[in-house]
């Protein structure tokens, strides 16, 4: 006679099996997590070209949409070709190929402009700075000597600090740099090989981006198809809505920040030329690139450019700092809100928090994408919180919870009411009041003893 397990036994068996598998996975992650991390690193490194292609296609997608909607569709319309209700599929494919070609050509044109116009100017500026570096150091020494001549005590302190720093640098070069020259050369050669590999990955990434741009609607359709296949209608709609929100948040912030930074860089170049600030191209590139970083970017650009100019001309450095402060005020209060709007919905504190968090994990890339990533997470938490509040019939307005001491029988009890004394609703007596009460009590006691 065969024994057939019932439904409860099967359920318990599956539960025990899954629990054992999870326990083994937790053990392996805890004690052999380095192997998994190295494996993930190998996979991501091998797929880096695909990642670059996804990034290029995602960033250039608005450009492709603009070319199609604002340029090609009107041209085709004048020729009597309509694309309503999926008409003319062959012409639609032809238009997509033309728009992809124009989008990639526009991208390559921007890269060529950077390489042919800005890069030579940057190299020229850097070369002049390196060539004139002894002169700049001599200028700093003259300014320092004039100031220290009237402050002998400060002069001794500075001389001692400089001697200490020089001795430490010589010791470091002698003990760490010279004996490890072979290792340093190996590191330099590895970095050079990584640079060549990075260029190769970007070339492959452009090819991948062409395929992604050409079939981007098909990929979106496949994702929606899987969502409705594996989930019920409401869950699938929520998943698609979430991805749409993530897309709007990222594309709105990244493209808006790029456009904003380009405008600020151009305005900085024009202002630097008018104010006759040295090396205007280099200064403008520094300001424009660092402006991509939210909140901290303008300050980084101002400090880097100021340190560069203070060696050349301290007066020009002061003029530059004043000009950048005015420019960033214009960007932060007028231009930035006009372009970006409220694309993230984060307060200044959460912007700083997200930059510091993701910057410490992912470096420069984390500084740029940290704000939209955290904005998505913040919106998800807010959405889940509001969902459960709605289910309980409670308000979703944050300001209505500021003065709440606790909740009792479905009603909020405010902090200011003296009758609400549960759950530590009343503040404890301050230390100063305690001291005052003790002194007053002691005075009464002394008066009673005197009587």
DRENLO-327053 format. One record per residue (C-alpha): residue in one letter; x, y, z. Coordinates in steps of 0.1 Angstrom, whole numbers, plus 2048, in hexadecimal, padded with zeros to 3 digits. Each point is the difference from the previous one (the first is absolute). Example, Ala and Ser with C-alpha at 12.3 -4.5 7.8 and 13.67 -1.06 7.14 Angstrom:
a87B7D384E s80E8227F9 
END
This chain:
x800800800 x80F8217F5 x7FE81E818 x7F68207EF x80A820813 x7E4818806 x8008267F8 x80C80A822 x81E7E87FF x80A80D7DD x7FD82480C x8167F881F x8197ED7EA x80481E7E8 x80381881D x81B7EC810 x8137FC7DF x7FE8257F9 x80B809823 x81E7E97FD x80980F7DF x7FD82380E x8157F681E x81C7F27E9 x7FF81F7EB x80381781F x81D7EB80C x8128027DF x7F98267FD x80D805824 x8207EC7FD x8078007DA x7F08207F5 x82180B7F1 x7FE7E57E5 x7DD80C7F6 x80B8247FF x81E7F77EA x7EA7EC7E9 x7E781D7FD x81D8177F9 x80D7E97E4 x7DD7FF7F1 x7FA825802 x8238077F1 x7F97E97E3 x7DE8107FA x80D824803 x7FC8067DB x7DB7F6802 x7FC81881E x81081C7ED x7E87F97E3 x7E2801817 x80C82280F x80680F7DE x7DE7F47F2 x7EE80C820 x8108237FF x7FC8057DB x7DC7F37FF x7F1823805 x81580C7E2 x7F27E47EA x7DC80880B x8068257F8 x80E7F87DD x7E37EA7F8 x7E381580E x80C8227F8 x8147FA7DF x7F97E07EE x7DB7FB806 x7F78237F3 x8167FA7E1 x7F07DE7F9 x7DE811806 x80781A7E5 x8077E37E9 x7DE7F1807 x80C7E4817 x7EE7FB821 x80A7EB81E x7DF7FF812 x7F37DF80E x8207ED7F6 x7FC8097DB x81D7FC7E8 x8167E8814 x81B8007E5 x802826800 x800800826 x81E7E9800 x8118167E6 x7F981F816 x80E7EE81E x8207F77EE x8048247F5 x7FA80E823 x8187E780F x81B80B7E7 x7F9825807 x8017F9826 x8217EE7FF x80E81A7E8 x7F681B819 x8127ED81C x81F7FC7EB x7FF8247F6 x80080A825 x81D7E9807 x81380E7E2 x7F982480D x80E7F6822 x81F7F07F0 x80681A7E5 x7F7820812 x8007FD825 x81B7E5806 x81C8137ED x7F7820814 x8027EC820 x8217F07F7 x80D8237F6 x7F580E821 x80E7E4815 x8218017ED x803826806 x7F87FA825 x81B7E5803 x8198167ED x7F981E815 x7FD7ED821 x82280C80E x7F48247F9 x7E07FA812 x8137F181E x81781E800 x7E1817801 x7F27ED81D x822803812 x8018257FA x7DD80580E x8087EA81E x821810807 x7F1823800 x7E57F5819 x8177EB816 x81A81C802 x7E9813817 x7F87E1815 x8207EF80C x7EF7E7817 x7E97F57E4 x81E7FE7E9 x8127E8818 x7E17EA802 x7FB7FF7DA x8267F87FB x7FE7E4819 x7E17F17F0 x80F8037DD x8207EF80B x7EC7E4810 x7EB7FB7E1 x81F8007EA x8117E6816 x7E27EA7FF x7FD8027DA x8257F87FC x7FD7E3818 x7E17F37EE x8118027DE x81F7EF80D x7EF7E4814 x7E07FA7EB x80380D7DD x8247F77F6 x8007DC80C x7DF7F97F0 x80680F7DD x7FA7DE7EF x7DE7FD811 x7F78247F7 x8097FA7DC x7EA7E0800 x7E381580E x80581B7E6 x8017E57E4 x7E07F080E x7EF822801 x80A8067DC x7F27DE7F6 x7E0808813 x7FE8217ED x8037ED7DE x7E67E780C x7E981D80B x8028107DD x7F97DE7F0 x7E27FB818 x7F28227F6 x8037F77DB x7EE7E0806 x7E7813816 x7F88177E2 x7F87E27EB x7EB7F181B x7EE821804 x7F78007DB x7EE7DF804 x7EF80B820 x7F48217F1 x7F37EF7E1 x7EA7E8814 x7F9813820 x7DA7FD7FD x8047DA7FB x8137FC820 x7E6814813 x7E57EB7F1 x8127E080A x80380D824 x7DA808802 x7F87DF7F0 x8137ED81C x7F081681B x7DD7F77F5 x8097DB7FB x80E7FA823 x7EB818815 x7DC809803 x7F38207F1 x80381781E x8237F4809 x80C8027DB x7F28247FD x81280A820 x8217F17F4 x7FE8117DE x7F6821811 x81E7FD817 x8187FB7E3 x7F081D7EE x80581681F x8257F5803 x8058087DB x7F0823803 x81580781F x8217F57F1 x7FC80F7DD x7F282180E x81C804819 x81D7F47EA x7F78127E0 x7F681F813 x820801813 x8157FB7E1 x7EE81D7EE x80381681F x8267F8803 x8068087DB x7EE821803 x814809820 x8217F67EF x7F88167E2 x7F681D817 x8207FB814 x8158017E1 x7F08217F4 x803810822 x8257F5803 x80880F7DE x7EF820809 x811802822 x8227F57F1 x8047E3818 x81E7EA7F6 x7F97DF7EE x7DA8057FA x7FB7DF7EE x8107EB81C x7ED81381B x7DF7FD7ED x8057DA7FB x8077FC825 x7E181480A x7EA7EE7E6 x80B7DD809 x7FE804826 x7DE8117FC x7F27DE7F6 x8057F5825 x7E280C814 x80581881D x8257FC805 x80A8037DB x8008277FE x81680281F x8187E67F3 x8048137DF x804821812 x81B7F2818 x8147EE7E4 x7FF81E7E9 x80981781C x81E7EC80B x80C7FF7DC x7FC8267FB x80F80A822 x8227F47F4 x7FD8147E0 x7EF82080C x7F0803822 x7EB81E7F4 x7F37EB7E3 x7F87E4819 x7EC818815 x7ED80D7E2 x7FA7DC7F5 x7F27F5821 x7E881E801 x7F57F97DD x7FA7DB806 x7EC807820 x7E98187EC x7FE7E67E3 x7F77E4818 x7E6816811 x7F08057DE x8027DB7F9 x7F27F5822 x7E3819801 x7F68077DC x8107E97E6 x8017DF813 x7DB80180C x7F580B7DD x8117E27F0 x7FD7E581B x7E180B812 x7F87E981D x80D7E17EE x80B7EE820 x7E980D81B x81C7FE81A x80881A81A x82380E803 x8097E881C x7F77E17EC x81380D7E2 x81F804816 x7FA7DE810 x7FC7EE7DE x81F8107F2 x8157F681E x7F27DD801 x8037F67DB x8208147FB x8117EC81C x7F47E07EF x8048077DA x81781E7FF x7FA81B7E6 x7E37ED7EF x7EF7FE822 x802826804 x7ED8047DF x7E67E4801 x7FD7FF826 x7E481A801 x7E87F07E7 x8067DD80F x7F880C823 x7E38147F2 x7F17E07F2 x8057EE821 x7F281D813 x7E18017EA x7FB7DA804 x801803826 x7E881E7FF x7E97ED7E9 x7FF7E1816 x7FC815820 x7E28137F1 x7F17DF7F4 x7FF7F2823 x7F482280E x7E38007E8 x7F77DC80A x7FE80B824 x7EC8207F8 x81C81780C x80D8207F1 x81D8007E8 x809825807 x822801812 x7F9821811 x7E27F1813 x8187E8812 x81981A80C x7EE808821 x7F37DD806 x80A7F2822 x7EF7DE7FB x7E17F07F2 x7E37F3815 x7DF7F17F4 x80780B7DD x80682580A x820814802 x80A80E821 x8148207FD x820807814 x7F582280E x7E27F2814 x80A7F9824 x7E77E4802 x8137EB7E7 x81A7F2817 x8047DD7F2 x81D7F37EA x81881B80D x7EA81B7F1 x80B81A81A x82480D7FF x8157F981F x80981D817 x8208117F4 x8207FF813 x7FE826807 x7DD7FD80E x80B7E3816 x81D81480E x7E881E806 x7E77EA812 x81B7F0815 x80D82280A x7DD80D807 x7F97E2816 x821804813 x7F8825806 x7DE7F780F x8107E6815 x81A81980D x7E5819808 x7EC7E6814 x81F7F6813 x806825809 x7DD80480D 
END
